[in-house]
Amino acid sequence: MPKMKSKSALMKRIKVTGSGKVTRHHAYTSHLAPHKTTKQKRHLMKGASVHKTDYKRIKYLIVK
């Protein structure tokens, strides 16, 4: 049985930190950006951690 591969589409979108947390980017950053406030765009630039309910699903997709 060959090794399972990680989902490269997901690996391009997330990053695993040193402590094991998974970080992601926010959505709604570029499309229709002129209509959003500067504060909203600034907060969307910052990374966010993946919710704890998604860890099981993501762990399966990033097998190493």
Summary of the structure (lengths in Angstrom):
residues: 64
radius of gyration: 15.0
end to end distance: 15.2
largest distance: 52.2
contacts: 117
relative contact order: 0.24
helix: 39%
strand: 12%
